[in-house]
Amino acid sequence: MSTRELARTLLDEMPDSDLIYLVAYMQSLKALKDAEIPNAKTQAAIDEVDSMIRTGEGEHFEGSTADFFAQLAAEG
């Protein structure tokens, strides 16, 4: 029995009231597969940081997240 045939058999055995959960799960899987992860904007940001690390350019922050946000708030 193929995987597709097994899935159909299991589908046929499920009550209709449970199918909504399976449909939602399958839609999520399809959306993830179709999505460009990371998207172009995120990939550009990753590439920029990689370049900054490689070249030593940019500003490096060492400290806690709270300290970082305090610094950002102070800068306006």
Stockholm file with secondary structure:
# STOCKHOLM 1.0

chainA/1-76         MSTRELARTLLDEMPDSDLIYLVAYMQSLKALKDAEIPNAKTQAAIDEVDSMIRTGEGEHFEGSTADFFAQLAAEG
#=GR chainA/1-76 SS CCHHHHHHHHHHHSCHHHHHHHHHHHHHHHHHHHSCSSCHHHHHHHHHHHHHHHHTCSCCCCSCHHHHHHHHHHHC
#=GC SS_cons        CCHHHHHHHHHHHSCHHHHHHHHHHHHHHHHHHHSCSSCHHHHHHHHHHHHHHHHTCSCCCCSCHHHHHHHHHHHC
//
